[in-house]
Amino acid sequence: MASSVGRIVVRTAGGSEEYTLASASVVIGRATASDIVIEDAHASRTHARLDCDDGGCTVVDLGSANGTRVNGVRVERARLADGDTIGIGGAELRYEAGPPPAGPPAPDVTRIDTAADLDATLAGATLTIRLNRTRTPRLAVQLRDGAWEVPLDRGPVAIGRDPACDVALDDAQVSRRHARIERRGGALVLRDAGSRNGTWVGPHRVEEVVLRPGTTVRIGGARLVFKPGFEPDDLTLVEGPGGPGPEGGPRRPVVFVPGLMGSELWRGSERLWPSTHVLLAEPDALRIPGSEDVRPGAVVGEVVVVPNLVKIQAYRRMGDYLVDGLGYQRGRDLLEFGYDWRQDVRDSARRLAQAIDDWRVDGPVTIVAHSLGCLVSRWYVERLGGRSRVDRLVLMGGPHRGTPGALAGLVLGPRILPFGLMGDRLRAVAATFPSSYQILPTYACVAEDRGPVDVLADEAWPDGPQRPLVRAAREFREGLGTASSVPATSIFGYGGRTVVAMHGTRDERRGWSRLEIVAGPDGDGSVPVASAILPETDIHPVRQEHGALFVDADVKMRLKLELTGGSPGSPGPGVGPGAQAGAGPAGAAAVRRRAAGAGAAR
């Protein structure tokens, strides 16, 4: 099947979602394990399926109670043409054939000068979600700043430095023919081929290892993660809500911490956020200081698209999956932590500590966090005693080393970045948020003629009122450190055009007179791969956009493993139930990928 045979565009009152069809089979329904979730009471839990091949897609009704319509006509099965609409309950899904249009040379920089510009931009804005192929077992490979996947559905897999290998690793520490994956009975086994520097699982050098879900193998500077194939039904557990885990014990209590703009903000009975119009047309309502009466509410329950700033799926869907798919109960063993994402991360972490203390749940908790929430969670663990309460961190798209794209939101002046008048107003307000500076890169990310610039150390670039915030961000980073004192998994996206650096020209008296974005495919559209991997943690690469990581099916399977399946990555002698079901015939596709060094496309 081609890498993409089309797209499904779903428009709702809360925003627009565009699903890129990279999977041969796509399930649509109300169940949170569906590939495309339709939040409509008239949609069946498993309502319809798209069967796709290189020639296009066919929609198949799955015995739904209220039927599936194509262009208004109820059908059992229908081949789709470009522009056809699929009706499921009150939702309308438009099919667009063919590969997606080529992306812009750099991340979106949209001029918004008037309210009419804003309305037009929002009307055409979409959150892109990639529906990856998950029914086939795969090997995810991460080397330097890049990542890619190899399907394991054909013959044996050769791994080594030789370009002719199925998994070719351009690394001097890798032997030309380093290792091999082969099928042995119902399992997939990775076997060292007499390599010079060995094959490693955790601290152990191994001759061979049975691949279980989440098993991570280190070969030279590369890490290889095994992902079993699975169906949507495999994302759920049989036990009912609040019931025991698969090993008979209670479920691990989970705290979910959303990212930037992931919590509601209220002023009295008025909801200030999420509201893109408030943010862009009346941004002073969120300025700091000046909005001391603003308080956080629940996690955001709708798609959020802010031009030039953020695109995120409804954070509530993360909790919905844990409830619907894994049997959690909100308040009992699931705590969704809403916080004021504008404020200093350290203040939010103190509030997180208080919320967990007040929760009074038995046993240690697992924190699942996204984006800025990863930094909030880490500060709680490292500096506020959280390591005594937390047994594991699952960190999705965390800006652990910051993100160069954040700098664009802080550098003012229409001649520098053409966001337009309303965009400049938004950036002026965002420049008052302490958190905006705490996600700046911790490394030199701007290239000038005089040399590289570390924006946390160089106080010549910010305006006067910004300088104390830059200093506070530097202190925060120094206190946070660069590692986790509790076991952690770094889930990160790759393949999306991401700001990886900037080129600047500085006027000694007026700061930067020019700032150009440098974008590459080594990230999730917001956070570069190198920043999203916390050192000495397990990893889980996924080809997905930043704002959709927590609803990705591959990520949900990893969460199920983390929360119910024991420790991933152990080299144990057996094969877990998930691996047995998903192993299938071993092998690798004829596609060969190379890691040519930092910055290489994957």
Steps between C-alpha positions, in 0.01 A plus 500: 500500500620853426613719788175698467191426292304801614361694791183515707399849616267514801353839584333566835395805697822474699735491202611304197700178493676359195597132512774387263424143390821300524328183626333231286208473744344785699224449759254785559274511805410638840740271691818675611708217350371586150746640249260791439288578805154647437359659814133465408229303680363378163833342406553135596809413700641318197304662219686470169832406346710639217681237293777673304745390234714676242190573293299673772257418781173314554270575794331199664218525755562269798140432590447841658165581661442819301680423178777651292425750223706596196388829346174465693419144386512214751749232392638168619817537289609770256815593311588861574577768243685822568271742684245240618352558845438226758217562744521334843242625748519878485863501387613554144833367376635611162730266305781662303685262268871497433802601707485817711631821344864580555557680827634854525877553500473598868241478778193716459560876513161658430432873478189596697436874484122519542208312654406388148850352457453315827163357401633387162809342656301311763249379238780333305712383793524128574672269745681229304501146642688220328334156508805275500519134410478320834362159403844384384785443749765767459847596611539869591857624458649812660849619412636845583220747433297285260256211519321264261316166498545171320202261467573141600272311265727320253831311521785520752633847583869587470626784723838663456718776358496347150263709281360174365355408840125524552571730796810696395664694785767752401691480827866410551414292809277270294646197322430458129279199576418559863177312580205318347128467579338169415183313580526210741169322551246768588761753617738750348859468620784749455837325492847655511709401195841502668523879515809678631323728752207279590124520517350637821169490685521732798835435672526147361697392195292230333556236238131494420175640635137407447323819393217595733285812478723796581827305498778752430829382352811718479739451209780755490338843530164373375202383705247261349153464655275205418134579439258206462220516249155553649134562418293783653332250737843416644517850649229417753480269802223252574461606862231753583551851638709504815563126480831331559790513261592197287733366769226505766620807691350848512563735211787744533357842589566746217540877501468665158669839457416678171723743318498865400143628457370162616297627797201732510548850642208678671432850629199465723230334288669603173713242322798681349660188360456310277394794284718585204314827452581610856863401451544684171243779516506575877833359617539752784245294695782248552788740558724453808476703720148626455303176512552392860135389527543238223483142630555161333217256431473154345717362221392632160229290336513628142740533209708817531659671200681833548675619181878526535489359852338165575281222360383240752237227515255510792699405810186346649538215249803374690287448812213365290729225369624409847139475618347331198795285399682412822221524757618802699258717693543876520565609858554145623817387324528771231579863580498752213699800619397840364738789563574855385744430218602867480665499842845393615536121465622484860175651625298251293711216642421612855131491415549152352662386823208632701247336266669160536519537879130591515410206274606252772519205265667181621838400365739674263366682195602509135505844339412524131588845367508684169713793383533771770338256745818290479701785654235559770510129589879480504533801732252337738698177499849648523450802726177455698534146632295337226745213459353349818152497346572430130607161369525598132480794260359466149613815319346580160654770282683658792717807421775368728766706323253765389372581154635767262145570380425657838739784418274614216225563753720732704687711246289805427480717191315444169820534296649195668222242464196591285214395728300819443355749745279256693785251514726764646241580768485133593879475518518811717267330750674160474823682581359568849456126575786349706438160337576645154865539603527167678459312172777694324794286385765418757763502222618752241221502242553829313784540250638850457800624304684544829420144612226288660267654758372329816177693561482404868851632564496803269296785650563742214210375286197541733330831573548641849181350657590160356846474656388397850287228338802374304704488823220313679484250213875445521470435874214259436705303249801485730282366780315248282808315379522274198394158632218326683543343843206263437454259208366684195403452138551769237231479231586728212376582151709514185453578132331839549652826379639655817694815582847365582702824495487868404726740314514855631647841422532730797500877522706600804248763608168340395555127538430259216411668173457167323413153625454209261356161587694185411269197481566130454312168527662393827215570739125500558433844353566673834776320691818364336578132556825584681309712752217252561729214613590526867839329552504153655130436442315240296390637163202457272522672159178556303436679172249753628439872552560659841135587568377148419757286685268419788222372271725295272413128496866396522540720809184357655644150462820615671292653781310175542834320530637757748191497720397134491771287343802518727842636407563543129840433357604212726686223315308216674487157343129495414271684268219712646141450383511817290811385316357156431190652343682760299822327397383346174754402234833666572690705249555844359358690208723560204521865601841582641569810704830651605592729782738739329562715806340777701235688308444220246141440383336181615 
